[in-house]
Amino acid sequence: MDIKAVIFDMDGVILDTETICFKTWELAARDFTIADYEKAEHACLGTNKKETENILKNFFGDDFDAKAFMERTSHYFYEIERTQGISLMKEVIPTLEYLSGKYKIALASSTREVVVRRQLTNAGVIKYFQTITCGDQVTKSKPDPEIYLKACASIGIVPQNACAVEDSPNGIRSAFSAGLKPIMVPDKIMPDGEMKEKCFKIVEHLGLLKDFL
């Protein structure tokens, strides 16, 4: 391998935001009296706000107020973030310390830039990322490859010389389509046959990246 860069997703890889997201969806679904929302929730993992709203309408109909639903989840999220903070995922800092000594390190997150920068700063890890590419900086959301192509360009690396570290199927699909070597660190969704076929590696936690990078 000629790996020169490692590009990370944020939610569910660097920060344990998806645990909070699952709670906010539960609360919002209660408010909107939605009984069966889990499949829609899983389909939205790794996508940006616009694509999430599209997915919600596909599941619940064109009349569903997807924007209001997402605003409600955001309200609950910020309350939890403000009062409890956001935890780092396992082995984040030792892994970033190790990899930053060997590779260019970047971030490709479907979350809006203002949120990404705030959360990474509060977690004390923003310093490790040479560039940050976010969901509001691209036209198409993951699983489209655009965000990873843009992230690679931002650090001057061709996709074939980069690994992408993701937890969601949409993120793996995006990285794979862009030509990177996807590494899955499963969080809320375990890898199925498609993920096993598309992934370069599947590891239990970030600390295991040291075994081959």
URSULLIN-V418984 format. One line per field, one symbol per residue. ss: DSSP state (a for helix, b for strand, c for the rest). phi: phi as a letter, one per 40 degrees, with the letter a starting at -180 (. if undefined). burial: + if it has 16 or more other ideal C-beta (glycine too) atoms within 10 Angstrom, else -. A space follows every 10 residues. Layout:
ss: ???
phi: ???
burial: ???
This chain:
ss: ccccbbbbcc bcccbcaaaa aaaaaaaaaa accccccaaa aaaaccccaa aaaaaaaaaa cccccaaaaa aaaaaaaaaa aaaacccbcc caaaaaaaaa cccbbbbbbc ccaaaaaaaa aaaccaaacc bbbbaaaccc cccccaaaaa aaaaccccaa abbbbbccaa aaaaaaaacc bbbbcccccc ccaaaaaacc bbcccaaaaa acc
phi: .bcbabbbcb cgbcbccccc dccccccccc ccfbcbbccc cccccgbccc cccccdcccb hccccccccc ccccdccccc cccbgbcccc gccdcccccc cbbcbbbbbc ccdccdcccc cccgbcccbc bbbbccbbcb cdcccdcccc ccccbgbcdc bbbbbbbbdc cccccccchc ccbcbdbcbc cbcccccccc abbcacdccc cbb
burial: --++++++++ ++++++++-+ +--++-+++- ---+--+--+ ++++++++++ +++-+++-++ ---+-+--++ -++--++--+ +----+--+- ++--++-++- --++++++++ +---+++-++ --+-++-++- +++++-++-- ++++++++++ ++-++-+-+- ++++++++++ ++++++++++ +++++++-+- +---+--+++ +++--+-++- --+
